[in-house]
Amino acid sequence: MAPTTVKEIESAIERLNQQEVEELYAWLEEHYPQAIDARLKSDLAAGQLDAAIERALDDEKNGRTSQL
């Protein structure tokens, strides 16, 4: 049975492997780019991504990153 409520969808997403998560992101970006852009702008303005950004910058500074 396909998930129909938000809770069921969240639960299904939690069971995805990394490849499936990447496919989901690509699908969402293709079908709902405005929603993702608006959420990102809102999260940035609220400072909700500050810690993640700092970790990424620290990783880069200390050689813990690799080329894509």
Secondary structure, 3 states (H helix, E strand, C coil): CCCCCHHHHHHHHHCCCHHHHHHHHHHHHHHCHHHHHHHHHHHHHCCCCHHHHHHHHHHHHCCCCCCC
